[in-house]
Amino acid sequence: MNMKTMTASAASKEFGLYIDTAQHEPVLITKQNRPVAITMSIQQVERLFKGQVEAGIARGLQDVAAGRYSEMTPTHLETMRAKFKSPTS
């Protein structure tokens, strides 16, 4: 993905331009020539999360179709709790 890049200093000094740019495309923020953050519009984030949720649902349906699932019975739930229980709790 090709995106605009701004230094943290420039983003701070030109905050209006920075926010306006992020509304149209992701903006990579650098500090001391290293990438430190990416800012994007809320619409871009919503599309990203929606795509991740849809992909997760598709994988889950594939697992069910292939028989890779466990019924969440009380016994299975207790087994899972014991498996992930912290040794200090």
C-alpha positions as CSV (number, residue, x, y, z in Angstrom):
1,M,0.0,0.0,0.0
2,N,1.4,3.4,-1.0
3,M,0.6,6.1,1.4
4,K,1.5,9.7,2.3
5,T,4.2,10.1,4.9
6,M,4.6,12.9,7.4
7,T,7.1,13.5,10.2
8,A,5.6,13.9,13.7
9,S,6.9,17.4,13.7
10,A,5.2,18.3,10.4
11,A,1.9,16.7,11.5
12,S,2.0,18.7,14.7
13,K,2.7,22.0,12.9
14,E,0.3,21.3,10.0
15,F,-2.4,19.5,11.9
16,G,-5.3,20.7,9.6
17,L,-3.5,19.4,6.5
18,Y,-2.6,16.2,8.4
19,I,-6.3,15.5,9.3
20,D,-7.5,16.5,5.8
21,T,-5.0,14.1,4.2
22,A,-6.0,11.2,6.5
23,Q,-9.6,11.6,5.4
24,H,-8.6,10.6,1.9
25,E,-5.8,8.1,2.5
26,P,-3.8,6.6,5.3
27,V,-0.9,8.8,6.6
28,L,2.3,7.2,7.9
29,I,3.8,9.2,10.8
30,T,7.6,9.0,11.3
31,K,9.7,10.1,14.1
32,Q,13.5,10.2,13.7
33,N,13.1,8.5,10.3
34,R,11.2,5.5,11.8
35,P,7.5,4.7,11.2
36,V,5.6,5.1,14.5
37,A,1.9,5.4,13.6
38,I,-0.7,5.3,10.8
39,T,-3.7,7.5,10.8
40,M,-6.7,6.8,8.6
41,S,-10.3,8.0,8.4
42,I,-13.0,6.3,10.4
43,Q,-14.6,5.0,7.2
44,Q,-11.3,3.3,6.3
45,V,-11.2,1.7,9.7
46,E,-14.8,0.5,9.5
47,R,-14.1,-1.1,6.2
48,L,-11.0,-2.8,7.5
49,F,-12.8,-4.2,10.6
50,K,-15.8,-5.3,8.5
51,G,-13.5,-7.2,6.2
52,Q,-11.8,-8.9,9.2
53,V,-15.1,-9.9,10.8
54,E,-16.4,-11.2,7.5
55,A,-13.2,-13.2,6.9
56,G,-13.5,-14.6,10.5
57,I,-17.1,-15.7,9.9
58,A,-16.1,-17.4,6.6
59,R,-13.3,-19.3,8.4
60,G,-15.7,-20.3,11.1
61,L,-18.2,-21.6,8.6
62,Q,-15.4,-23.6,6.9
63,D,-14.4,-25.1,10.2
64,V,-18.0,-26.2,10.9
65,A,-18.4,-27.6,7.4
66,A,-15.1,-29.6,7.9
67,G,-16.2,-30.8,11.3
68,R,-13.5,-28.8,13.2
69,Y,-15.6,-27.5,16.1
70,S,-16.6,-28.5,19.7
71,E,-20.0,-28.2,21.2
72,M,-19.9,-25.8,24.2
73,T,-21.2,-28.2,26.8
74,P,-20.7,-27.5,30.5
75,T,-18.0,-30.1,30.6
76,H,-16.2,-28.6,27.6
77,L,-16.5,-25.2,29.2
78,E,-14.9,-26.4,32.5
79,T,-12.1,-28.1,30.5
80,M,-11.4,-24.9,28.6
81,R,-11.4,-22.9,31.9
82,A,-8.9,-25.3,33.5
83,K,-6.7,-25.2,30.4
84,F,-6.4,-21.4,30.5
85,K,-6.5,-20.9,34.2
86,S,-3.5,-19.0,35.5
87,P,-1.3,-21.0,37.9
88,T,-1.4,-18.0,40.3
89,S,-5.1,-17.7,40.6
